[in-house]
């Protein structure tokens, strides 16, 4: 499958991302032909959290300080409790996510991933979903929170949990296919 052969996707992440919430979208996007890069404030390798313990390590492809929104067609924000908590405190990571939201390009966040987007101040009036424990934070940021497998509001795609990843991945690929150059 090569429907996304010219698409480039950034996955913005930090130490402690939920393993499946990064690896599943990454694999689905690559299978569809997209080039996926791991972007992070950290250099070298990042360690995943795999449900109840540490998981795999992945290589960082680009430091967020060197990443440009113009170089990518979409942004994916995996969850995990540690990952978004670190990202939302990093000014460059928040600026990168903010620039993506403003660009109109697809921005996809799963589980706790929307916490980073809260820091952008750009969510008011949007409809989203997330892991239930993030619901109040999103509502306080002005979001219309709904309990659905996947929500697509403009350029923003959100999902609740790992069990929703198939629908989440499909929605990202569809959004990219509609916007991506052939």
Order of alpha helices (4+ residues) and beta strands (2+ residues): beta-alpha-beta-beta-beta-beta-beta-alpha-alpha-beta-alpha-beta-alpha-beta-beta-beta-alpha
